[in-house]
Amino acid sequence: MNNTTVFDKDINPVLEIASNEDLETLVDLLSGKLTEMLTPHEAYKEHSPDHQKYADLIAKEIREMGGNTFGNMKRGEGPAYHEIVCDVAKKVKAPHNKEAGIEGIEDAILETILKKALEGMSPEERTELLEEMGGKQGPSTGGVTTAALIHIFRSGGFYSYQLTLIIANQITRAILGHGLKLAVNAGLTRWAAILTGPVGLAISGIWTVADLAGPAYKVTVPCVIHVAMLRKKLNALHCDNCEAILSDSTMKFCPECGEKTPEFTDEKIFAEVQRKAEEMLLDIDDLRSQL
């Protein structure tokens, strides 16, 4: 798709690979807002609900929501997505280095929410969650359990994605009145049962901050968290046959379809995102040369 020449390396490649279901939440968060220009666009009118046909416009709209009208007009586009994520991190009081990469800042936002959720849980609930995630808890304090759970989140992969998915689901439910369309498994169901209440309380505090900051944050905060979830989903391991998410790279067979799993390397995990980004940069350069 070439609906716009506007491109940002930190968001466009992720949305270009996302499914229509994954993009639908972003469209719902954006549509109906006073200044949004996505739904009046011809590409949206022609192709909706095939959101993949205008994923570039969704990325552009998110960035424009993160800026003011005058600044957007002067630049010809919204702020850089990296700047928007830093702004959200600042508003939710997530410790971060603004010079860090996009994933590091997204993780700081998610970790801040997760820590608040863990603080709202009993020691028994934290221990149960740790055991569900394969951790081992000896005779220790609740603080150690919290540190162990944060370490699991920071380690990335399947568990980090699942925790992020629960956070994104609760935020979507709070804003839109319904959660994400999840392909749930037994493990996710158990984790969600433990985390749903505490995450909901943590999110309520974030909405207080967003309300005070202005209406734009009611869009950018959930959009940034949803995009972070999609990035983790892309970085997780998938079965080539049925696309089920695999819990770790040592699995020999997919638990969903039974297909033999491929050999995984970091290069394979990130290759598709990198390839798509390079393709899009070439497409946009061609389009600009024709203007």
Secondary structure, 3 states (H helix, E strand, C coil): CCCCCCCCCCCHHHHHHCCHHHHHHHHHHHCCCCCCCCCCCHHHHHHCCCHHHHHHHHHHHHHHHCCCHHHHHHHCCCCCHHHHHHHHHHHCCCCCCCCCCHHHHHHHHHHHHHHHHHHCCCHHHHHHHHHHCCCCCCCCCHHHHHHHHHHHHHCCHHHHHHHHHHHHHHHHHHHHCCCCCCCCCHHHHHHHHHHHHHHHHHHHHHHHHHHHHCCCHHHHHHHHHHHHHHHHHHHCEECCCCCCEECCCCCCECCCCCCECCCCCHHHHHHHHHHHHHHHHHHHHHHHHCC
